[in-house]
Amino acid sequence: MTPARDLDLIFAALADPTRRAILSMLLEDDMAVTDVAAPFGISLAAISKHLATLAGAGLIRQERRGRIIWCKLDPEGMRAATVWMRGFGQLDPLDLDDFERFLAAELGDDEAGSAETPD
């Protein structure tokens, strides 16, 4: 897949509130499909479609263990979207040296004032 196609799939998957809720649940722990479905008032088939969309976007992985299908987050799945979004969040870097000088000057004035004793 191309990077643009990956982004399209990721953002399409994230566009649905049910899928975002599923991702939040899986952030806590791996879950069986039936456990993922439990809090939602929709059919198991509808949840399976949501999970297939998330898996197709690379956001989760599904694994069969016996008769149970387990779902888990794929930490690499968000990487492309994260890198892309960070490009829009670039801020000027904070000049920590300048900030440190400012704090030293401010704290130095307070310390000098508190060190003086009244006559």
Helices and strands as residue ranges (DSSP letters): H 3-14, H 17-28, E 31-32, H 33-37, H 44-56, E 60-65, E 68-73, G 75-78, H 79-86, H 96-115
